[in-house]
């Protein structure tokens, strides 16, 4: 019925009137779109039609008749229907799908949203979308009524930050129900907008651990038995593993013991991207420590009990004040003195984004102490700031040892945000360089390797020469990214999953030399599935086969130039792997010139 170049397809939604089918379609790094398939031929409406109708004359209304007909009087009132009578059901409608040319009867709805689910209203005139915009997931309506004069635009129904699932439309088509943050909500679809309302539902669940563990163990073993990617189970006798571990699982006294036994059984597969985790019981909320972006001088603290700053994270809360330097000491936090026994994390508990005052003594001079106001950040933000500082240091290192000829870019992981950063760093930092060092060390994978490889392997073929003196390659001018410079790839034993796909593609496409250490050999496609008691099981179901026919799981991707980073090298300001990469790339760019 369809042939769409999508990496992800579904779910499906059938129009109740039997004329159309809707399906969500998307690529991994592109927005989800809704494809509409006409099951029977119809005359399509085009945007040009709406434009032409602006110039059509409206017909003049006819004058009303002055004669008002009088209804004939009835001799007896109409008998009422018996109380027990029910309305006759609507006759079932049957649609004969016309498959002749059906692939041509596919159109993408212009929603402008990143859609992940679609539901059709009972009258088949509106679709309700679960979609994302500006990083938030919400419900929208979109008209598919061909006879409507309203503009075909998405209308937002909800504005809450939670992830919405399991959308259902009321039989009268006037409201929708959905799940959000573990609660059922309703929201009106038409007319005046109304805020979502929670439904007052409550339920209790009695769980019998003795029964659950028997069912869950059988589920975990059988799912892997049917779906594990390698039918030989990496050499493990999988039926024998069940016989060996099941008695221990059934004898487990706590969910933690049970989880440990199942994990040990899964470990017999010697497989990456695998695992088992029991459902977490509800716990009391814990405080979250605010981070101010500093490293403490532990030697000074051990010796004197004074809290001296050893280094400051660039762009962190302390750094942007411009009033604190390495070597300064923190005397107090929000007026509480800092002593040897003071828990500073407790003083910064739940202070994320809140004004916090530090009493700082420049180089330990209490007489010159002054107050500095900071806004602590969360742990992830501080880690990302540290990471960007590390990247800036690696870029400066390559700049220095290459004499300014080479650029540097690092891929943190293989996710969409890292791909966007990769594009930006290539555009901003490396256009004027003779070559670029591409670093995927410690990259834990994702899904964007073909997109990153495209930029490195495309070549320019035309140049636009302007009368105004501005020359530009055609691909770049037309908006398609291409580096068109020599490059070298740096990997290590902590480059895994999609980073290994990236390394293999880099080799097969002859993008350049690979320097460093062989990758981890941890690459297999996996997914999560939920078991009867709410436990989560990782289910690796797809192998990744290299161009030479080798299964990449347990077979690390080799390098062209071996280079190790011995312990302590980074602390000494050295990076032997980057040294080797720069030597190799300078040799290659020199040969090209």
N, C-alpha and C positions, 0 to 999 in steps of 0.2 A: 504493500500500500504506500509506503514511503521509502525514500532513500536519502537520508540526511547525513551529512558528514559530522556526526556528533560523537563526542567521547562519552556523554551521558544522555540517556534517554528515559523518559517516563517521569511521573506516572501518567496514565491515560485517563481521559474523562469523556464519556459519551453524552451527546446532547439528548435529553429525554424525547425530543420529537423525532429522533432517528435519522437526522439529516447530516450530522457532522460529528467528527471525532477530534478531540484536542489532545495534544501530547506536549510535554515539556521537553525541550531539546537544548543541549548546551555542549560547549567544549570545556575542558578543565579550567582554562584561564579566561573564559569569556562568560558573559551574562547568559542566564537561562532565558530562553525565548519560548513562546507558545506557538506551536504549529497547528493550524486548522486544516483538517482534511475534509473536503466535501465528499460525502458518500454517494451522493447522486449529483449529476450535473446541474448547475444553476448559472444564471447570467451574473457574472461578477460586477461589482460596482467599483469604479475607479475614483481616485481623488480629483481627477479632472472634471468628473461629473458635478461634483459639489461646486467647483469654480464656475462652470458654465451656468449653473442654476442661478447664480447671482444676477445674471443678465436676462433672465426670463421674466416676462410680464406676469404678474399675478392675475388670475381670473377675477372679474368683478363678481361680488356676491349678488345673488338674485334677491329681489325685493320680496319680503314675506307676504303671503296671501292674507287678504282681509277677511276671508271666509274661514271661520273656525268650525270644523265639523263637530257635531254633537253625537257622542256615543249613544247607541240604542240602549234603553233601560233593560236590565235583566229581570226576569220574573222570579228567580230564586237565587239565593247566594250559592257561590261555588262550594262544593263539599270539601271539607278539610281532609287531608291525607291521614290515614290511620297513624297513631303514635308509633307503632312498631315498624312502620315502613321505612326502609333505608333507600337513599338515592341509588339509582342504577349505576353500576360502574361504567366508566368510559370504555368504549370498545378498544381492544388492543390494536396498536398500530404496527404494521409490519413494513420494514424498509428492505427493499431489494437493492443491495449494494451494486452499483455499476462499476466494475473493475476496469472497464475499457478507458484507458488514459487517466486512471486515478492518481498516478504519480504526478501528473501535471496539475492536479487540483489541490495543491498544497500552498498555503500562504502563511507567512509569519505575522502575527498580530503586533502592531506597533505600540507596545505597552511602555517601552522605555525603562523597564524594570528588570531586575535580576530575579526571575521567577523560579521557584522550586516546586510548586504544586498548583493545580488548577481544578476547580469544581464548577459544574454548570448548574444554573438555577432551573427550577422545574419548568419554566416557560421557554427555556432554551434561548433566551434573549441576552443573558448576561453571564459572564464567567467571574467567579470569585478567585482571586489569586493570592497565594502566600508568596511574598516577594520581598527582596531586600533593596533598600535605597539608603545611601549615606551610612552604611554599616548597621542599619536597624532592620529587623524583620517584622513585617506587618501585613495586614489584610487590605486588599484593594478590590474594587469592582471594575470591570471593563465591559462595555457594551459590544455585543456581536449582533445586534439587531439591525438588519439591513434597511429597515423602513424608518429608523429613528432619524430625526433631524438634529439631534444633539451631537456635539463634537465627540469623536471617538478618542477619549483620553481616560487614563486610569484615575479612579477616585479613591483616595485613601480612607479606610474605615477605622483603623486603630493607630495609636501612637505610642504604645507601651514597648519597653525594650526587650521583653522576653521573646523566646523562639516559639512561634505558633505552629501547631500540628493538628492533624485529625479534624479537618474542617468538614462540617456537615451543614446542609441547607435545610431549613424548616420546610415542611410540605407546602405551606402557603407562599414560600419564596420571599418572605418579608424579613427574615433574619438569618444569621449564620451562627453556628456554635463551633467552638474550637478549644483546644487545650493550650494553656500558657502557664508555665511555672507550676505544673502539677494541679491546676484548677481548671474547671470548665467555665467558659465565658460565653456570653451572647452579645451580638451587635446587630443593629438594624441595617438593612441593605439599601433601602430606598427612602425617599422623602427627606425630612429634616435629619441632619446628622445627630447621632446619639452616642454617648460614651459607652464603651463596653461595660457590661454588668456581670459580676460573678454569680454563678449558681450555687446555692447553699447545699452542697452535697457532702455527706460524711460516710465513711465506711471503715470497717475494722477487718483485719486479716489475722487469722490464727494460723501460724506456721508450725509444722512439726518437723524439727530438724532431722529426726531419725528417718522419716519418710523422704524428706527433700533430698538428703545427700545421696540416697539410692538412685533417685530419678536423675539428679543433676550429674552424677558420675556417669551414668549410662548415656546421657545426652552428650556430654563433653567427648567421651570416647567415640561414640557413633558418628558424631558430626565430623570429627577428624578422620575417622575411618572412611567416610564417604567423600570428603571434600579436600583432604590434604593434597597439595599440589603434586608431590612425588608419590606415585602408586607403590613404590618400594619403601616408602617411609624412611629414607636415608639409611637403609639397612636394618632398621629396628623391626623386630617381630611384634607387630602391633597387637594381634590377639593375645600373645604371651604377656605383653605389658598390662593388658586388662586383668588377666588372671593374677598377675603378681601384685598389682597395686589396689585392686578392688577391696580385698580384706582390710587393708590399712585405712582406705577411705571410709568404709562402713564402720570402722572402729573409732573414727575421729570423734572427739568429745566436744570440740568447738568448731565454728566456721573457719577459724584461722588454721587449725590443724588440718581440716578437710582441704582448704585451699592449698596448703603446702603439699599435701599428698598428690593432688591433681597436677600441680605445677611440676613436681618431680617426674610424674609420668610423661607429661608433655616434653620435659627436658630430654627424655630418651630419644626424641626425634632429632636432636642436635640441629634445631631449626631457628633461624632468625624470625622476627616479626610474629612471634608466638607468645602465648601466655594465658593466664587465668586469674581472675580477681573476683573475690566474693563481694556481695553488696555491702556497702559501708553503712553501719548503723548510724542513726542520727546522733550528733554530738552537740554539745554546747558550743556556741560561737567563741572562737579564740581571738585575742587581740592581734592586730596586724601591725608589724613594726614599720614605722616610717624610715626611709633611707635618706641620708643627707649627702651622699656622694663623697665619702672620705675613706682613707685607709689609716688605721691607727698604728702608731709606733709601739709594737708589742714589747720590744726590748726595754724601752723607757718605762712602760707601764709595769713590767715585771720587776724592774729595779727600784722605781720610785713611787708607783701607784698613780702617776700623773698621766692624763689623757692627752698625749701629743699627737698631732696630725702628721703622718708620714708622707701622704700624697693626697691629691685632690682630683676627683674625676672631672674631666672637662665637661662643661655645660651642665654639671650637677647643681643641686640646690645651693651648696656652699660656693661653688666656683662662680656662679653668675652674680653673687653679691659683690665680688671684686674687693672684699675687705678681709679676706682670710688667706693665709699662705701656709705652705708646708713648714713645719716647725712650730707653728702656733699651738697653744694648749687651750682646751675647752675646760672652763672652770665651773660652769653651771648650765642647766637646761631648764628654761622657763622658771628660773629662780631657784631651782633645786641644786645645791652644790654637788659636784661630782667628786666622790671620794674613791678610795681603792675598792670598797665593797659596793659601790653604786652600780646598779644594773641599768646601763644607758639604754638598752633596748626597751626596758619597761618605761623609761621616761619618754621614749619616742613612740610608745604604743598608741595606735589609732590617731596618729598625727598626720596622716597622709593628706596633703593639700591644705593643711591648717597652719596658720602663722605660728611659728615656733621660734623662741628667742634663745640664742646661744650667748653665753658670756665668754669672750675669747681674750686670751692674754698673748700678745705678739711675742713669739719666741720665749714664752714662759714668764714674761715681765708682768706681774700682777698689777703693778702701779699704772701700767698703760692699758689695762683691760678695757674693753668696750663691748657693747651689745650688738649682735648681728641677727637680723630677722631672716629666717629661711622658711621655705615651703617644702617639707619632706615629700618624697615620691615613693611609689611602691617598688617592690623588689624587681619586677620585670623591667620597669623603666630604668632603674639603676644598672641592671645587667646589660641592657641595650646601649646605654651610654658608655659603659666600660668596653663593650664590643666595638662601638664606633671609634673609640679612642685607640683600641688595638689596631683596627683597620687603618686609621690615619698614621699610626706608627709604622705599619708595614709598608704603606705607600711612600712615606718619607724615606724608609730604608732602601726601597727599590730605586727611588729617585736619586739617592745619594750614591749608591754603589754602581749605578748605570750611567752616572754623569748626566742625568736629566734626560736620557734618550728613551727610557722605558716607563710605561705606566703600570698601574696595579689595580686589580679589582678582586674582591672576595665575595663569594656566595655563602651567606650564613646558613641557609638551608635551601630546599627546593620548593618553596612555597611562593604564592602569588606576591606577597609583600617583598620577599627577597628578589624576585624577578624584577619588580618595579625599581628597586634600589639598584640592581645590576644595570638596568637600562640607564638610570640617572647617572651612575658613576662612570659608565662608558662615555656618555654624552658630555658630561661636565669635565672629567678629569683627563681623558685619554685621546681626544681627537687629534692632538698635535704631536703625539708620540710616534716613534718608529715601530713600536711593538708594545704588547700588553701582557703582563703576567696575570693569568687567571688562577685564583687560589680557591680550592674546595676542601682544604684541610679542615677536619672536624665537622664537616657538613653531614647532617643526619638524615637527609633525604626529603622526599616530597613527590612532585609530579611534573616539574616544568622543564626537564632536561631538553626536549626538542625545541622549545622556544628560545632557550639560551644558546643552544647550538646553532640555530638559524642565524643569529646575529654574527656569530664567529665564522661561519662557513660561507655566507653569501659574499659575492664579489660585485663590485660596480662594473658597469659596461658602457655608460654614456655620461657625458658632462653637459650641464646647462651653462651656457656662457652669456651673461647678461650685458646689455649696453652700459649698465651702471657700474661695471667692473667687478661684479660679484659672480664668482664661478662656484658651481655646486654639483656634486654627483647626482644623477637622476634619482636613484633609490631614496637618498636622504631627502631630496627636494619633494618627492611625492609621499613622504611619510613612512617609508619602510626602513627600519633600523638596519644598519650594516656597519660593522667595524672596519672591514677591508684593510686590516693591519695584520702583521704576523703576531702570533701569540704562542704561549707555552702554558701548559697546565701543571699545577702542583697538587699532588694528592698525598695522603698519609694513611696509616692503618685505621684512623678514625673517620675516614671518608666512606660512607656506607649508603646502602639503599639506592635512591635515585641519583645520588652523587656518583655511584658506580656505573649506572646507565649513562650518565653524562660523560664519564671517562671513556667508556667503551665507544660511545658515539664519536667522541673527539678523535679516538684512534682510527675507527673505521672510515670516517670522513676526511682523514688526513689533514686535520686542522692544525696540527703541530706536534711537538714532542711532549711527552709526559714525564715529569721530574718528581722525585721524592721517594715515597714508599708505596708498596702495593696497597690497594684498598682492602676493606674489611672482609669481603666475601659474604655480605649480609644483604641479599637482595632477593625478595620474593613478594609478590603482591598479596596483601592480606585485607581482612575486614573484621569488624566486630559483630558478634551475634550475642543476643541475650538469652540466657537459659531460664529454666522454670522458676527459680528462686530469685531471679534478678542478677545472678552472676554474669560476668562478661567473659567471653571466650574469643581470643584472637584466632582467626580461621584462615591461614595461608592457603589459597586455592589456585594460584597461577604462578607457574615458573617463568623465569626470564632467561631466554636462550641467547647466547652471544652469536655474533656473525659466523664464528667458526663452529657452531653447533654445541658449544659447551654450556652447561647449566651454570649460571653465574652464582647461584647459592653455593657457598663453601668453596668457590673458586675465585679468589681475589683477582682484580684486574692489575696486570703488571705495569711497570714503568719502563720508559726508555733510558732514563738516566737515574741511577740509584743515588739517593742522598738521604742521610739520616740527620735527625735533630737530636743530639745527645742531651742528657739531662743537664740543666743549668745553662744551656746556650742562650735561651731567651733572657734569663736574669743577667747574663753578661753583656746583653745588647747584641748578640749574634743570632743569625738565622741561616745555618748552612744550606737548608733546602732552597731558600730564596737566592742565596749566593749561586747555587748550581743552576737555578732557573734563569737568572740574569745572564750568566756566562753562556748558556745554551742559546738564549734568545738573541743576545748580541752577536753571537756567531752566525745565526740564521739571518738576521737583518743585515749584517755586513755582507753576507754572501748575496743577498738579494740586490743590494746596492752595487 
